[in-house]
């Protein structure tokens, strides 16, 4: 009961803080996924609001997670990886370091202790990042899929900007959020379907992702969310930072557009209770469906095992993933989980 009252008080605190402040992160023409005020998934409007949030918080039954513990080891990546070699290091949650074509790329970087607007409450790490910040090579490019706190961490992005001045590519509206913290940063904000040339060897594409956005109770869907596809000489790489499965249309359309992927990053965690989480978070069975929709590429599961964001137990995502892979006859090694702090030289 005490935990429920604490959570309820936390929500009320956010309501008081945000009641008179509904920021407009983006203004632009009406499109098939922007109504002039909010973004949306065409034909699939978000059907969960404040009442559903309160219902979940009041009735939730989170399964066990461990106390904080150190990792067996952390990664010390090389300064650069040349040519079409591809090295990926799993930092944790959805933060991954990709090294290829001489570029160092971070996805949704979070080195903070909590995925929260506050330092004293909110989901807390159960292990440190898989790369110590001081062991990071110079970062050339940051990709941020959307604005939830477990994906857009202003403190971490500012640290990286102060140190390396990387390019930062985000979906529409997220640049306004970043500029509140680092006004001088060069943030590149783009819509679905955009192509961004990073180097002669790499072009970044922003594609639809079945999700939503918010950093408070009163800025829902004011900023866009997106999947990133990195087109390289070694083959396309698709990063899905956070997504519900929907009807699988986005995955199939992305596969049709880019053909054979070299590597996919697919989220598998934070999926219970299904009545509340299904819109924005795939469960492992749906992630395996997405793997098939994308053409069965080599896949690194992400979005599990770092922050307790839902009622899903700590061990459930990998256990349920194994069951889903066996049921769908996924070849061994095609979907390869890494512990935080491990790396993979991708064929």
Buried (B, 14 or more C-beta within 10 A) or exposed (E): EEEEEEBEEBBEEBEEEBEEEEBEBBEEEEBEBBEEEBBBBEEBEBEBEEEEEBBBBEEBEEEEBEEEEEBEEBBEBEEBBEEEBBBBBBBBBBBBBBBBBBBBBBBBBBBBBBBBBEEEBBBBBBBBBBBBBEEBBEBBBBBBBBBBBBBBBBBBBBBBBEEBBBBBBBBBBBBBBBBEEBEEBEBEBBBBEBEBEBEEBBBBBBBBBBBBBBBBBBBBBBBBBBBBBBBBEBBBBBBBBBBBBBEBBBBBEBBEEBEEBBBBBBBBBBBBBEEBBBBBBBBBBBBBBBBBBBBBBBBBBBBBBBBBBBBBBBBBBBEBBBEBBEEBEBEEEEBBBBEBBBBBEBE
